[in-house]
Amino acid sequence: MDNDDKPLVWWHGEIKTPPFSQKALVEAGFLLRRLQQGENLGLPHSRPMPSIGVHCHELRIRDADKNWRIIYRIDDDAILIIEVFNKTTRSTPDTVIENCKKRLSNYDIDVQG
């Protein structure tokens, strides 16, 4: 990691490591690395998630039989990983959106307070 790269900040204690295949793990690592280096990713790799918050996005990782999603926010000083889940429907479940909003609110309070 270069000095200019943003660190990845994982939501502590609530995000479990998903059972990615080796291929999906490599792809996720490659895309997260690009984000750390300041690259803006678009479709098909990432899409904005304004329903969760400003600067929030959904990273799309296709695995053998699953569609993984990594919800993240780009902050000035870090890439915050908010959620990782297997997407099984066309739309993001409301529970995922609400959990992400709650986590961001708690994170922002902790960082500012």
Secondary structure, DSSP 8 states (H G I E B T S, - for coil): --TTS--EEE-TTT-------HHHHHHHHHHHHHHHTT----TTTEEE-TTT-TTEEEEEEE-SS-EEEEEEEE-SS-EEEEEEEE--SSS--HHHHHHHHHHHHHHHHHHH-
